[in-house]
């Protein structure tokens, strides 16, 4: 198995099967630090640089919290408009990264441009972690989701997945590529204009993913062990910022996961995931049901980033 030390985390296409389990193992070893709200000195001499060209709550703060829990330091920006990369100069990714690599030991980047973290990795002498790139991928989020499933179910292989939402989303892409390394059939449910593209379907067939599509969540939920939901009411991820103006509409019933639907159609031990933020696709009264795991998922987001930072910085092998 390849070493993670100095490695970029850009896409789950890059992960071999055994590497997932290695990351899960390290996450489980580090989890007590976060669970007990303690601090470690594992990364006491390291600095994380956050380069966020798009808004973020969980991804940025989870990386920062992970670094701080492990004794490291954090610097960076959460709004590109306040930097030379986002003002009049529109500084290139190359120039920005060539500067940031001197300010820290690892860089986590979120960008509205698909492939931007990959471009950054070409020029950086320190590891780049992809925190979401346009409609591209979001590998650390899906690693978090897989870890949540491992902790809840004890396995990933053999579980049936249902993914509901906008299939253009970076989380959905990383999910599909990641599941290609496991024995997991998955059903995708989305509005017709948000379905998997023909190009993406061909790609997933090349990766031997066992997938099908359905029109309505009720057609697939009864068989699902894991239900992963994303909004179908979406901002434009190719923009640095897409602020809401007026009524953006609601989620059609076909793509909603309600308490009634879970109680009448879902397996009693199915688990429900959502990377958040949500609109109305999961009503708040689902939060206290036995199916919901998105708050555990949020906690695990810190644990997973702790594992990745420890690995790419060479502090754990």
Secondary structure, 3 states (H helix, E strand, C coil): CCCCCCCCECCHHHCCHHHHHHHHHHHHHHHHHHHCCCCCCCCCCCEEEEEECCCCCHHHHHHHHHHHHCCCEEEEECCHHHCCCCCCCCCCHHHHHHHHCCCCCEEEEEECCCCHHHHHHHHCCCEEEEEEECCCCCHHHHHHHHHHHHHHHCCCCCCCEEEECCCCCHHHHHHHHHHCCCCCCEEEECCHHHCCCHHHHHHHHHCCCCEEEECCHHHCHHHCCEEEECCCCCCCCCCCCCCCCCCCCCCCHHHCCCHHHHHHHCCCCCEEEECCCCCCCCCHHHCCCCCECHHHHHHHHHHHHHHHHHHHCCCCC
